[in-house]
């Protein structure tokens, strides 16, 4: 039974880097549901690596910081595919090469680069591929569970993800003038991915999350991916311009008795 109504659908996937990527887990589930995935990765090196994961799929390269590459990508994809039922935007980057700084010391260059790659790329890709998206297509991006908690080891990325979240409403409203294309986000708490491994202090926060989450187990990448697959499916047609939090209940349990007792005893 094709409950999610995904059989025969085609999706444009941005952001697969390896088997630990959320985008990989999403794509694997889509393929298992009978969908076709067309992949866009950052460069040829990544393409050679991840194309082996989906040997029957089409792959393209694009550095979303380069507007000319985005337009060239549109032409290349459009020459081979006439339409898509949805798009996954799982792209984010922050330069922490200078170490983690207090937020007010964030370098302008680093902030704007992260904003360009992690947020504005969604706007740019949506605009560029608008004519290839079906009138009722679903666009899903990857956010974070909260952008208002000042997590020191996430640096300046939370405000950027907040901008990404806000863009969902504005993109949906803009596209409503000519389509029913909807924009939503999946917002997981801490995940064990290759990208997160590059964030200073992330492991400690991940281990803390496992203690705070009621079930004492962090959110799995597959759990976040399943939410994205649902949002990409026609079954979620009534969910529009929303951020779906997938945190296994972490946000309700910050005052866990065992953790409080341990901290107070120190």
N, C-alpha and C positions, 0 to 999 in steps of 0.2 A: 504493500500500500504506500503510495507516494503522498503522505500526509502533508509534507512541506511544499509539494507541487514544484519541485526543483528539477525533475527529470526533463532533459532537453533544453534547459536554460543555459545561457552563456554569460560568464562574468569576467570582468577585467580586474586583475589582481595586481596591486602594487605592494611591494615590501617583503617578498619572500627572500630571506638571506640564508637560511639553513633549516634543519629539521626542528630547531627549537623556536623558530619564529611563530608568532601568532598567525601570521598570514599562511604559513605552511599548514598549520592545523586546520584553519578554515578551508583552505583549498582541498585538503585531503577529504574532509567531510563533504564538500560540495561534489567532488568527483564520485565519492561513494554513493551520493544521492542521484547520480546520473547527469550531473551538470558538466559543462565544458568550461575549463578555465584557461584564460589567455593571460600570460604573465609578463609583467614589466619589472625588471630589476635594474639596479643602479649602473652596472658596468659589465663588461665582457667576462671579467674574472668571476663574478658572482654567477653570471649566466652559465658558464661552463660547469660550475659546481652544482647549481640547483636544477639545471635542466635534466640531470640524471634522476631527480626525484619524481619528475613527471615527464617521462620520455615521450609520451604521446601528445604532449601539449605544445603550443606555440609560445615562443619567448621573444621579447624585445628588450632593448636597453634604453635607459633614459636617466640622466642626471637632472632632477627636477629643479635644481638651482639655475639651470640654463633654459631660458625661454625658447630659444631656437630648437633645442633638443626636444622640448615638449611638442612643438608644432610639427617637427619632423616625425615624431612618434605618432601623432594623429594621422599623418598622411600614410605612414607605413601600416598602421593598424587598419585604417579605413580602406586600404587597398585590398585587404584580405578578409575583413569582416564587415558585414553591413549593419549590425546592431548588437547591443548588449542588454541583458536584463538587469544588470547591476554592476557596481564597482566597489571594490574594497580598497580603502586608503589606509595602509598600515605603515606609514612612513614617519620617522621621527629622528632627530639628531640634535645633540648638544655637545659643544666642545668643552670638555673638562680637562684639557691638557695642561692647563695652568693650575690645576687643583681646584678644590671646592672653596669658593670665597663667600663671605657674607653677601646677602642679596644686594645690598646697596653698593657693593663693589663690583657688580656684574659688568664685564666689558661690553660696551655698546656693540662692537663687531660680533661678538659671540651671541648676544641676545638676538640681534637682527637676523643672523644666519639661521639660528634655531627657529625663529618665527617664520622665516621664509620656507624652510624645509618641512617643519612640523605642522604648520598651520596654513600658510598662504598657498602651499602646493595643492591643498584640497580645493581651494577656490579656483586656482589656475587650471587644474585638471578637469574639474567639473565644467568650467566654461569651454575648454578646448574640445572636450568629448561630448558636449551637450547633444550634438546632432546624431551621435552614435548610440546614445542611451534611449531605450524605448520610452514612450510617454509615461509609463507607470513603473519605471525602473527604481531600484533601491540603491542608495549610496550609503556605505557604512565606513566610518572611520574609527580609529582606536584612540581612546582618551585615557584618563586615570580616574580612580574612584572618587577622589576629592581634590579640588584645586584651592580650597580655603584653609587647609591645614599647612602650616609653615614648616614643612619637612626640610630640615637643613641639608640633608644629603641628596635632595632632589634639585637643589639650586633654583635656577630661574625657569625651569621647565613648567612648573605648575601654572604661572601666569600665562604662559604660551598655550598650554592645554585649555586654560579658561577661554582664551580667544578662539581656540578651535571649537569648543563647546558652543560658544555664542554664535559662531558662523553657521551652525546648523539651521537656526531659525531664519537667518537672513538668506541663506542659499535656498531653503525651501520656499520662502516667500518670493524670491526672484524667479525661480523656476516655475512657480505656480502660474505665471502669466502665459506660459505656453505648454505646460505639461502637468502631470501629477507625480513627477519625480520627487522622492522624499529623501531626506538626509537624517541619519541617526548616528549615534556613537555607542560603542561598547566601552565601559569604563571599569576595568578590573583593578583590584588592589595588586599588591606586589606579586609578580610572576618570576619564574626562573627561566629567563631567556638569555641569549648571548648578548643582546643589547644592554640589558640591565646589569650584566656582569661588569660593564665598563663604567658604571656609576660608583664613585667613591663612597664607601660605607654602606653600599646597598645590601650586602650579605647580612650585616647586623640587623638592619631594618626588616629584612625578610624573615630572619629567625624570630625577631620580636613579634612580627605579624602572626607567625605560627602559634605563638603563645596567646595572643589576644583573640584570635578567631575562636569562636565557641567550640568548634570541632577539633581544634588544635592541629589543623592542617591547612596550609596555605592554598590559595586558589590555584588550580591547575590550568595550564595553558589551554587544554582541551575544553575546560568549562567556559572560558572567555570566548573561545572559538565557536562553541555551540550557540552562544547568544548571538554572535555575529551572523552565523548561518541562518538562524531564525529571522533576524532583521533583514537579511538579503532575500528571504523567501516571500512569496505572495501572502503567506499566512499572517504576516505582521503588517499588512497594509494599513491598519488603523493607527500604527505607531509612527508619528511624524515629528521631526525636530526634537527628539528626545535623547537623553543620555541614560543608558541602562547600566546601572551599577552592578558589578559582579564581584562582591568582596567576601562572600561566605559569612556574612554577618559581622565582619570586623568592626564596622562603625557603631554597632550597638554594645560593644563589650570592652571599651577602653578602661573601665573600672573593674576589670576582672579581679575577683577577690584574691586569688593566688599571687597575681602580679602586684597588687596594692600592698599586700602583706610583705612581700619580698622587698619592695622599695622602702617601705616605712621602717623595716627592721634594719636597714643599712645605716 
